[in-house]
Amino acid sequence: MLRKLTINNIALIDSLDIDFSEGLTVLSGETGSGKSIIIDSLAFVLGERADKTLIKYGEEAAEVTALFEVQQDSPVLKRLAEYGYGDETEILLYRKMSVTGKNEIRIQGKTATLAILKDVCAELADIFGQGQHLALLNEKNQLQVLDAFCDHRNVDSKLRGELYPKLTAVNKELRSLGGDDAERARLTDILQFQIEEISSAQLDENEEEQLLLAHKRAVNSEKLSAAIGQALQCLDGEQGAISELSHAASQLRGISSLEQSAQTLCDRLVSARLEADDVCSLLRETLAEVEFSPAEVDRIEERLEKIRQLKRKYGGSIAEVLKFLREAQQKYETLSNAAERIEILNGQKQTVLKEMYALCEEKSAERKRTAERLAQKIMNELDDLGMRGTSFCVQFNNRPSFEEYCASPSADGFDKVEFLMSANAGEPLKPLAKVISGGEMSRFMLAVKNITALAEKIPTMVFDEIDAGISGVMAQMVANKLANVSSNAQNGYQCIVITHLPQIAAMADVNLYIEKYEKGGKTYTATHVLSDREQRAAEVARLMGSVGEHAIVNAKELLDWSDRYKSSRK
């Protein structure tokens, strides 16, 4: 059960510490005082979605800490251990949200994710807000209510843990083999076309780079030719460098007998001329290579376009295109020889589906047995809540054939259910959404929560204004039911209720008064434990809408009656 809740910078709440105990805790106060903010804060630390508007205006971050205590056999402890948070019966939760988007979640002081937090807290507390009235009118949610009361763990373990994963694996392999004959033929044709298209191109991994270089030279061939031609003219023209080098060497040779260094310099000039001759030869060869015909340019461009086309379809590079080719060839080979393997897989699939269908039949039978017990329990609860004579049942869809189930197999079973109710004797049963009033819906939800919470061993039940649409005698009956539910305190159960009804406030084991006040131009929320009888009587009188001595007397009489009722239930 929830032991302590610490709230910082949530909406109107600056800083708030609330201690909770077993039994029935009632939160009351004027409308808008911040009662629902406390429940929103609890939902936040339990993993519910929240946005930045929850952060108190002017603050950078909001944070909530909750301390729970559970029984040694609580299923929550198993989840904690699985995630590596130990198995302590005291569970500390912390969640922080900042305006910058930085969030922090901790379980037992260790970092956690939101998904882990929600999973751990799924069986720790159940918060019933006013919006859940509508949720229960949804048929899918009605099946979840029924399943919460069922015990088909062994069937689910076989279905979810073994057969459904096996079916998924078989279907995956069948898809890899092309599915049915028609699909396989279609895939084979596509693969054959792809293989031929890539193979006929005769790609080489280095080809594109060479073609791009050749294309660059082709489009710049005039510039290249002009530059090379000018260089040749400078070297080998009528007054080019080669001619001048020969003339210079000749002049030095003529004075070699007179000047000792002349011959050495002459030899160097001869070498320079020979080097220049070699350069000229290479330039002439290069000039021949840079002269591209229009046909050659067209061929290069067509080849580059072909490569680009294949890259667009099969990969970002030639290497990836060739990898695609290898994989396509391998898949084509597999599909071409898949008949025998497909026959084996289809046999396995049929075997798995038959087992699943049989277990779904078993699950459906258990659901139907449970539905009868659940219906009787709900009617008993509704009797206690002033809806005597109400008829209720769970209607199931027709069982699908094996072939129909195979078209859309599920580990959840093949059942669809709808809650039917008649609130008045002699009236036919009709879908819940069509016949139930607002006040009846509140009591119906209380009845369902009372049954399923005990079945699921959820220790903390929170009701945000369960009294919607009820008053008078009906309000007293709801108060009695809440007292009955919270009387399981010895087994670790507690109820936390926001109410505007004096009957429920009088039935509380602990009364918390929530008030809103202003200080320094800002609005704050505070809580006060109504610890003595006079304070409780004053609050019950306020909820009655009466003032004066007679109102206090009536409030005390209601408190006395509530105390006697609770004592009689122990």
C-alpha positions as CSV (number, residue, x, y, z in Angstrom):
1,M,0.0,0.0,0.0
2,L,1.0,3.6,-0.4
3,R,2.8,4.9,2.7
4,K,4.1,8.3,1.7
5,L,3.8,10.7,-1.2
6,T,6.1,13.7,-1.7
7,I,5.2,16.3,-4.3
8,N,7.3,19.2,-5.4
9,N,6.3,21.9,-8.0
10,I,3.2,20.2,-9.4
11,A,0.6,22.7,-10.5
12,L,-0.6,24.6,-7.3
13,I,1.6,22.4,-5.1
14,D,4.9,23.9,-4.0
15,S,6.0,21.2,-1.6
16,L,3.8,18.6,0.0
17,D,4.4,15.5,2.1
18,I,1.4,13.2,2.7
19,D,1.5,10.1,4.9
20,F,-1.0,7.4,4.1
21,S,-2.2,4.4,6.1
22,E,-4.3,1.3,5.6
23,G,-8.0,1.4,5.4
24,L,-10.1,4.2,3.8
25,T,-8.4,7.6,3.3
26,V,-10.8,10.3,2.1
27,L,-9.6,13.6,0.5
28,S,-12.1,16.4,0.7
29,G,-12.1,20.1,0.2
30,E,-13.5,22.9,-1.9
31,T,-13.7,22.5,-5.6
32,G,-10.4,23.6,-7.2
33,S,-8.4,23.2,-4.0
34,G,-6.1,20.7,-5.6
35,K,-7.5,17.3,-4.6
36,S,-7.2,15.9,-8.1
37,I,-3.7,17.3,-8.4
38,I,-2.6,14.9,-5.7
39,I,-4.0,12.0,-7.6
40,D,-2.4,13.3,-10.8
41,S,0.9,13.4,-9.0
42,L,0.5,9.8,-7.9
43,A,-0.4,8.8,-11.4
44,F,2.7,10.6,-12.7
45,V,5.1,8.7,-10.4
46,L,3.4,5.5,-11.3
47,G,4.3,6.1,-15.0
48,E,1.2,7.8,-16.5
49,R,1.8,10.2,-19.4
50,A,2.3,13.8,-18.4
51,D,3.2,17.1,-20.2
52,K,5.1,20.1,-19.0
53,T,1.9,22.0,-18.1
54,L,2.0,19.8,-14.9
55,I,5.1,21.8,-13.7
56,K,4.3,24.7,-11.4
57,Y,4.4,28.1,-13.1
58,G,7.8,29.7,-12.8
59,E,9.6,26.5,-11.8
60,E,12.2,24.6,-13.8
61,A,11.2,21.0,-12.8
62,A,8.6,19.0,-11.0
63,E,9.2,15.8,-9.0
64,V,7.3,13.2,-7.1
65,T,8.5,10.5,-4.7
66,A,6.2,7.6,-3.5
67,L,7.0,5.0,-0.9
68,F,4.9,1.8,-1.1
69,E,4.9,-1.3,1.1
70,V,3.7,-4.6,-0.2
71,Q,3.1,-8.1,1.1
72,Q,5.8,-10.8,0.7
73,D,3.7,-12.6,-1.9
74,S,3.0,-9.6,-4.1
75,P,3.6,-10.2,-7.8
76,V,5.3,-6.7,-7.9
77,L,8.3,-8.2,-6.1
78,K,8.9,-10.7,-8.9
79,R,9.0,-7.9,-11.5
80,L,11.4,-5.9,-9.3
81,A,13.7,-8.9,-9.1
82,E,13.5,-9.5,-12.8
83,Y,14.7,-6.0,-13.6
84,G,17.4,-6.1,-11.0
85,Y,15.9,-3.9,-8.3
86,G,15.9,-6.5,-5.5
87,D,12.9,-7.9,-3.7
88,E,12.5,-5.5,-0.7
89,T,8.8,-5.1,0.4
90,E,9.3,-1.3,0.7
91,I,9.4,0.1,-2.8
92,L,10.7,3.7,-3.5
93,L,9.7,5.4,-6.7
94,Y,10.9,8.7,-8.0
95,R,10.1,10.7,-11.2
96,K,11.2,14.1,-12.3
97,M,10.2,16.2,-15.3
98,S,11.9,19.5,-16.4
99,V,10.9,22.3,-18.7
100,T,14.0,21.5,-20.8
101,G,12.7,18.0,-21.5
102,K,15.2,16.3,-19.2
103,N,13.5,13.5,-17.3
104,E,14.6,11.2,-14.5
105,I,13.1,8.0,-13.2
106,R,14.4,5.9,-10.3
107,I,13.2,2.7,-8.6
108,Q,14.8,1.8,-5.3
109,G,17.3,4.6,-6.0
110,K,18.4,3.1,-9.3
111,T,17.8,4.5,-12.8
112,A,14.9,3.1,-14.7
113,T,13.0,3.7,-18.0
114,L,9.3,4.7,-18.2
115,A,8.4,1.3,-19.7
116,I,10.0,-0.5,-16.7
117,L,8.3,1.9,-14.3
118,K,4.9,1.2,-15.8
119,D,5.4,-2.5,-15.8
120,V,6.5,-2.6,-12.2
121,C,3.6,-0.4,-11.1
122,A,0.9,-2.2,-13.1
123,E,-0.1,-4.3,-10.0
124,L,0.9,-1.8,-7.4
125,A,-1.9,0.7,-7.6
126,D,-5.1,1.1,-9.6
127,I,-6.3,4.7,-10.2
128,F,-9.9,5.0,-11.2
129,G,-10.6,8.5,-12.6
130,Q,-13.9,9.8,-14.0
131,G,-12.8,9.1,-17.6
132,Q,-12.7,5.4,-16.9
133,H,-16.5,5.2,-16.9
134,L,-16.3,5.5,-20.7
135,A,-13.4,3.0,-20.9
136,L,-15.5,0.2,-19.4
137,L,-18.1,0.7,-22.1
138,N,-15.6,-0.4,-24.7
139,E,-15.9,-4.1,-25.5
140,K,-12.2,-4.6,-25.7
141,N,-11.8,-3.3,-22.1
142,Q,-14.7,-5.5,-21.0
143,L,-12.7,-8.6,-22.1
144,Q,-9.8,-7.3,-20.1
145,V,-12.0,-7.1,-17.0
146,L,-13.1,-10.7,-17.5
147,D,-9.5,-11.9,-18.1
148,A,-8.3,-10.1,-14.9
149,F,-10.7,-12.4,-13.0
150,C,-9.8,-15.6,-15.0
151,D,-7.0,-18.0,-14.1
152,H,-5.7,-19.3,-17.4
153,R,-2.0,-18.8,-16.7
154,N,-1.1,-22.3,-17.9
155,V,-3.0,-21.9,-21.2
156,D,-1.5,-18.4,-21.7
157,S,2.0,-19.7,-21.0
158,K,1.6,-22.4,-23.7
159,L,0.0,-20.1,-26.2
160,R,2.2,-17.0,-25.7
161,G,5.4,-18.6,-24.6
162,E,5.6,-21.5,-26.9
163,L,3.1,-21.9,-29.7
164,Y,2.6,-18.3,-30.9
165,P,6.4,-17.7,-31.2
166,K,6.7,-21.0,-33.1
167,L,3.9,-19.9,-35.5
168,T,5.6,-16.6,-36.0
169,A,8.9,-18.3,-36.9
170,V,7.2,-20.7,-39.3
171,N,5.3,-17.8,-41.0
172,K,8.5,-15.8,-41.3
173,E,10.3,-18.7,-43.0
174,L,7.3,-19.2,-45.3
175,R,7.4,-15.6,-46.3
176,S,11.1,-15.9,-47.0
177,L,10.2,-18.8,-49.3
178,G,7.6,-16.7,-51.2
179,G,4.4,-17.6,-49.3
180,D,1.9,-19.5,-51.5
181,D,2.5,-20.8,-55.0
182,A,1.2,-17.7,-56.8
183,E,3.3,-15.3,-54.6
184,R,6.4,-17.5,-55.0
185,A,6.0,-17.5,-58.8
186,R,5.6,-13.8,-58.8
187,L,8.8,-13.3,-56.7
188,T,10.7,-15.8,-58.9
189,D,9.9,-13.8,-62.0
190,I,10.9,-10.6,-60.3
191,L,14.2,-12.1,-59.1
192,Q,14.9,-13.5,-62.6
193,F,14.4,-10.1,-64.2
194,Q,16.7,-8.4,-61.6
195,I,19.4,-11.0,-62.0
196,E,19.4,-10.7,-65.8
197,E,19.3,-6.9,-65.7
198,I,22.4,-6.7,-63.4
199,S,24.3,-9.6,-65.0
200,S,23.9,-8.3,-68.5
201,A,25.5,-5.1,-67.5
202,Q,28.8,-6.9,-66.7
203,L,29.8,-4.4,-63.9
204,D,33.2,-3.9,-62.6
205,E,33.8,-2.2,-59.2
206,N,36.5,0.2,-60.6
207,E,34.7,0.9,-63.9
208,E,32.6,3.9,-62.8
209,E,35.7,5.8,-61.5
210,Q,37.5,5.2,-64.8
211,L,34.5,6.3,-66.8
212,L,34.0,9.5,-64.8
213,L,37.7,10.4,-65.4
214,A,37.4,9.6,-69.2
215,H,34.2,11.7,-69.4
216,K,35.8,14.6,-67.6
217,R,38.7,14.5,-70.1
218,A,36.3,14.1,-73.1
219,V,34.3,17.2,-72.2
220,N,37.5,19.1,-71.7
221,S,39.3,17.7,-74.8
222,E,39.6,21.1,-76.6
223,K,41.2,22.7,-73.6
224,L,43.6,19.7,-73.2
225,S,44.5,19.7,-76.9
226,A,45.1,23.5,-77.0
227,A,47.4,23.3,-73.9
228,I,49.4,20.3,-75.2
229,G,49.7,21.8,-78.7
230,Q,51.0,25.1,-77.2
231,A,53.5,23.1,-75.1
232,L,54.7,21.2,-78.2
233,Q,55.1,24.5,-80.1
234,C,57.2,25.9,-77.2
235,L,59.4,22.9,-77.2
236,D,59.6,21.8,-80.8
237,G,58.7,24.8,-82.9
238,E,61.0,26.7,-85.3
239,Q,62.5,28.6,-82.4
240,G,61.4,26.2,-79.8
241,A,63.4,25.1,-76.7
242,I,64.8,22.0,-78.4
243,S,66.3,24.0,-81.3
244,E,67.7,26.6,-78.9
245,L,69.2,24.0,-76.6
246,S,71.0,22.4,-79.7
247,H,72.3,25.8,-80.8
248,A,73.5,26.6,-77.2
249,A,75.3,23.2,-77.0
250,S,77.0,23.8,-80.3
251,Q,78.3,27.2,-79.2
252,L,79.8,25.7,-76.0
253,R,81.3,22.8,-77.9
254,G,83.2,25.3,-80.1
255,I,85.0,26.8,-77.1
256,S,85.6,23.6,-75.1
257,S,89.4,23.8,-75.9
258,L,89.5,27.3,-74.5
259,E,87.2,27.0,-71.4
260,Q,87.5,23.9,-69.2
261,S,83.9,24.0,-68.0
262,A,82.4,24.5,-71.5
263,Q,82.3,20.8,-72.3
264,T,80.6,19.9,-69.0
265,L,78.0,22.5,-69.6
266,C,77.6,21.4,-73.2
267,D,76.9,17.8,-72.0
268,R,74.2,19.0,-69.7
269,L,72.5,21.0,-72.4
270,V,72.6,17.8,-74.6
271,S,70.9,15.9,-71.8
272,A,68.3,18.6,-71.4
273,R,67.6,18.5,-75.1
274,L,67.2,14.7,-75.0
275,E,64.8,15.0,-72.0
276,A,62.8,17.7,-73.9
277,D,62.7,15.3,-76.9
278,D,61.2,12.6,-74.6
279,V,58.7,15.0,-73.2
280,C,57.6,16.0,-76.7
281,S,57.1,12.3,-77.6
282,L,54.9,11.8,-74.5
283,L,52.9,15.0,-75.3
284,R,52.2,13.8,-78.9
285,E,51.0,10.5,-77.5
286,T,48.8,12.3,-74.9
287,L,47.4,14.6,-77.6
288,A,46.3,11.5,-79.6
289,E,44.5,10.2,-76.5
290,V,42.6,13.3,-75.7
291,E,41.0,13.5,-79.1
292,F,37.6,11.9,-78.5
293,S,35.1,11.2,-81.2
294,P,31.4,12.2,-80.6
295,A,30.5,8.5,-80.7
296,E,33.0,7.7,-77.9
297,V,31.6,10.5,-75.7
298,D,28.1,9.1,-76.3
299,R,29.2,5.6,-75.3
300,I,30.8,6.8,-72.1
301,E,27.6,8.8,-71.1
302,E,25.3,5.9,-71.9
303,R,27.4,3.5,-69.8
304,L,27.5,6.0,-66.9
305,E,23.7,6.4,-67.1
306,K,23.3,2.6,-67.1
307,I,25.4,2.3,-63.9
308,R,23.4,5.2,-62.3
309,Q,20.2,3.4,-63.2
310,L,21.3,0.2,-61.6
311,K,22.5,2.0,-58.5
312,R,19.2,3.8,-58.1
313,K,17.4,0.4,-58.2
314,Y,19.7,-1.9,-56.3
315,G,22.2,0.0,-54.2
316,G,24.2,3.2,-53.7
317,S,27.4,1.8,-55.3
318,I,28.5,-0.8,-57.8
319,A,29.7,-3.0,-54.8
320,E,26.2,-2.9,-53.3
321,V,24.6,-3.6,-56.7
322,L,26.8,-6.7,-57.0
323,K,26.0,-7.7,-53.5
324,F,22.3,-7.4,-54.4
325,L,22.9,-9.7,-57.4
326,R,24.6,-12.4,-55.2
327,E,21.7,-12.3,-52.7
328,A,19.1,-12.4,-55.5
329,Q,20.8,-15.4,-57.1
330,Q,20.8,-17.1,-53.8
331,K,17.1,-16.4,-53.1
332,Y,16.2,-17.4,-56.6
333,E,17.9,-20.7,-56.1
334,T,16.2,-21.2,-52.7
335,L,12.7,-20.4,-54.2
336,S,13.3,-22.6,-57.2
337,N,13.9,-25.6,-54.9
338,A,11.5,-24.6,-52.0
339,A,8.6,-27.0,-52.7
340,E,9.7,-29.7,-50.3
341,R,10.6,-27.3,-47.5
342,I,7.3,-25.4,-47.9
343,E,5.4,-28.6,-47.6
344,I,7.2,-29.4,-44.3
345,L,6.5,-25.9,-43.0
346,N,2.9,-25.9,-43.9
347,G,2.5,-29.2,-42.0
348,Q,4.2,-27.7,-39.0
349,K,1.9,-24.6,-39.3
350,Q,-1.2,-26.7,-39.3
351,T,0.0,-28.7,-36.3
352,V,0.7,-25.5,-34.3
353,L,-2.6,-23.9,-35.3
354,K,-4.6,-27.0,-34.2
355,E,-2.8,-26.9,-30.8
356,M,-3.5,-23.2,-30.6
357,Y,-7.2,-23.6,-31.5
358,A,-7.6,-26.3,-28.9
359,L,-6.1,-24.1,-26.2
360,C,-8.3,-21.2,-27.3
361,E,-11.3,-23.5,-26.9
362,E,-10.0,-24.3,-23.4
363,K,-9.4,-20.6,-22.7
364,S,-12.9,-19.8,-24.0
365,A,-14.5,-22.4,-21.8
366,E,-12.6,-21.0,-18.7
367,R,-13.8,-17.5,-19.7
368,K,-17.4,-18.7,-19.9
369,R,-17.2,-20.4,-16.5
370,T,-15.6,-17.3,-15.0
371,A,-18.1,-15.0,-16.7
372,E,-20.9,-16.8,-14.8
373,R,-19.1,-16.3,-11.5
374,L,-18.2,-12.8,-12.3
375,A,-21.8,-11.9,-13.3
376,Q,-23.1,-13.3,-10.0
377,K,-20.4,-11.5,-8.0
378,I,-21.2,-8.2,-9.8
379,M,-24.9,-8.6,-9.1
380,N,-24.2,-9.3,-5.5
381,E,-22.0,-6.2,-5.3
382,L,-24.7,-4.1,-7.0
383,D,-27.3,-5.4,-4.5
384,D,-25.1,-4.0,-1.8
385,L,-24.9,-0.7,-3.7
386,G,-28.7,-0.3,-3.9
387,M,-29.2,-1.8,-7.4
388,R,-31.2,-4.8,-6.2
389,G,-32.9,-6.7,-9.0
390,T,-30.2,-5.8,-11.5
391,S,-29.5,-8.5,-14.1
392,F,-26.1,-8.8,-15.6
393,C,-24.4,-11.2,-17.9
394,V,-21.4,-11.5,-20.2
395,Q,-22.4,-12.3,-23.8
396,F,-19.9,-14.2,-26.0
397,N,-19.6,-14.1,-29.8
398,N,-20.2,-17.4,-31.7
399,R,-17.2,-19.6,-31.7
400,P,-15.3,-19.4,-35.0
401,S,-14.5,-22.5,-37.1
402,F,-11.0,-23.7,-37.2
403,E,-10.7,-22.3,-40.8
404,E,-11.9,-18.9,-39.6
405,Y,-9.5,-18.9,-36.7
406,C,-6.6,-19.8,-39.1
407,A,-7.3,-16.6,-41.1
408,S,-6.4,-14.5,-38.1
409,P,-4.8,-16.6,-35.3
410,S,-4.2,-14.9,-32.0
411,A,-2.6,-15.9,-28.7
412,D,-5.4,-13.9,-26.9
413,G,-8.0,-16.4,-28.0
414,F,-11.0,-16.0,-30.3
415,D,-13.5,-14.6,-27.9
416,K,-15.3,-11.2,-28.1
417,V,-17.5,-10.3,-25.2
418,E,-20.0,-7.7,-24.4
419,F,-21.4,-6.8,-21.0
420,L,-25.2,-6.8,-20.9
421,M,-27.3,-5.4,-18.1
422,S,-30.9,-4.7,-17.1
423,A,-31.3,-2.3,-14.1
424,N,-35.0,-3.0,-13.8
425,A,-37.0,-6.2,-13.4
426,G,-38.8,-7.2,-16.5
427,E,-36.6,-5.3,-18.8
428,P,-34.5,-7.2,-21.4
429,L,-30.7,-7.3,-21.1
430,K,-29.0,-4.7,-23.3
431,P,-25.5,-3.6,-23.9
432,L,-24.1,-1.7,-20.9
433,A,-23.5,1.5,-22.9
434,K,-27.2,1.7,-23.9
435,V,-28.9,1.2,-20.5
436,I,-26.7,2.5,-17.7
437,S,-27.0,5.9,-16.1
438,G,-24.2,8.1,-14.7
439,G,-25.0,7.2,-11.1
440,E,-25.4,3.5,-11.9
441,M,-22.1,3.6,-13.8
442,S,-20.3,4.9,-10.7
443,R,-21.6,2.0,-8.6
444,F,-21.0,-0.5,-11.4
445,M,-17.4,0.6,-11.6
446,L,-17.0,0.3,-7.9
447,A,-18.4,-3.2,-8.0
448,V,-16.1,-4.2,-10.8
449,K,-13.0,-2.7,-9.1
450,N,-13.8,-4.3,-5.8
451,I,-13.9,-7.7,-7.5
452,T,-11.0,-7.4,-9.9
453,A,-8.6,-5.6,-7.6
454,L,-8.9,-8.4,-5.1
455,A,-8.4,-11.0,-7.9
456,E,-5.3,-9.1,-9.2
457,K,-4.0,-8.5,-5.7
458,I,-3.7,-4.8,-6.3
459,P,-3.2,-3.3,-2.8
460,T,-4.0,0.3,-3.5
461,M,-7.2,1.5,-5.1
462,V,-7.7,5.2,-5.8
463,F,-11.1,6.6,-6.7
464,D,-11.2,10.2,-8.1
465,E,-14.8,11.2,-7.4
466,I,-16.5,7.8,-7.5
467,D,-19.6,9.6,-6.2
468,A,-20.4,11.2,-9.6
469,G,-24.1,11.1,-10.2
470,I,-25.2,9.7,-6.8
471,S,-26.7,11.2,-3.6
472,G,-28.9,10.3,-0.7
473,V,-29.4,6.7,0.2
474,M,-27.3,5.6,-2.8
475,A,-24.4,7.7,-1.4
476,Q,-24.6,5.8,1.9
477,M,-24.5,2.5,0.1
478,V,-21.4,3.5,-1.8
479,A,-19.8,4.6,1.5
480,N,-20.6,1.2,3.0
481,K,-19.1,-0.6,0.0
482,L,-15.9,1.5,0.2
483,A,-15.7,0.6,3.9
484,N,-16.1,-3.1,3.0
485,V,-13.4,-2.9,0.4
486,S,-10.9,-1.1,2.6
487,S,-11.6,-3.5,5.5
488,N,-9.1,-5.9,3.8
489,A,-6.3,-3.7,5.4
490,Q,-4.9,-6.7,7.2
491,N,-4.1,-8.1,3.8
492,G,-2.3,-4.9,2.7
493,Y,-5.3,-3.2,0.9
494,Q,-6.2,0.4,1.1
495,C,-8.6,2.8,-0.6
496,I,-7.9,6.5,-1.3
497,V,-11.0,8.4,-2.3
498,I,-11.7,12.0,-3.4
499,T,-15.3,12.8,-2.6
500,H,-17.9,15.6,-2.0
501,L,-20.3,13.3,-0.2
502,P,-20.6,13.5,3.6
503,Q,-21.5,9.8,3.9
504,I,-18.1,8.8,2.4
505,A,-16.2,11.3,4.4
506,A,-17.8,10.1,7.6
507,M,-16.8,6.5,6.7
508,A,-13.1,7.4,6.4
509,D,-10.4,5.9,8.6
510,V,-8.3,9.0,7.8
511,N,-9.7,12.3,6.7
512,L,-7.4,14.6,4.7
513,Y,-8.7,18.2,4.1
514,I,-7.2,19.9,1.0
515,E,-7.3,23.7,1.0
516,K,-6.1,26.4,-1.4
517,Y,-4.6,29.6,-0.1
518,E,-2.7,32.7,-1.4
519,K,0.6,33.9,-0.2
520,G,2.8,36.6,-1.7
521,G,0.6,36.9,-4.7
522,K,0.8,33.1,-5.5
523,T,-1.7,30.3,-5.0
524,Y,-0.7,27.2,-3.0
525,T,-2.3,23.9,-2.0
526,A,-1.9,22.4,1.5
527,T,-3.3,19.3,3.3
528,H,-4.4,18.9,6.9
529,V,-5.1,15.6,8.7
530,L,-8.4,16.0,10.5
531,S,-7.2,14.2,13.6
532,D,-9.9,14.9,16.2
533,R,-13.6,14.3,16.1
534,E,-14.6,18.0,16.1
535,Q,-12.6,18.6,13.0
536,R,-14.1,15.6,11.2
537,A,-17.6,16.6,12.3
538,A,-17.0,20.1,10.9
539,E,-15.9,18.8,7.6
540,V,-18.8,16.4,7.3
541,A,-21.2,19.2,8.2
542,R,-19.6,21.4,5.5
543,L,-20.2,18.6,2.9
544,M,-23.8,18.4,4.1
545,G,-24.2,22.0,3.1
546,S,-25.4,23.0,6.5
547,V,-24.1,25.3,9.2
548,G,-24.7,25.8,12.9
549,E,-25.0,23.6,15.9
550,H,-27.7,21.3,14.4
551,A,-25.4,20.6,11.4
552,I,-22.6,19.5,13.8
553,V,-25.0,17.3,15.7
554,N,-26.1,15.7,12.5
555,A,-22.5,15.2,11.4
556,K,-21.6,13.6,14.6
557,E,-24.6,11.2,14.4
558,L,-23.4,10.2,10.9
559,L,-19.8,9.7,12.2
560,D,-21.2,7.5,15.1
561,W,-23.3,5.5,12.7
562,S,-20.3,5.0,10.4
563,D,-18.1,3.9,13.3
564,R,-20.7,1.3,14.3
565,Y,-21.0,0.0,10.7
566,K,-17.2,-0.4,10.4
567,S,-17.0,-2.2,13.7
568,S,-19.7,-4.6,12.6
569,R,-17.7,-5.5,9.5
570,K,-14.5,-6.5,11.4
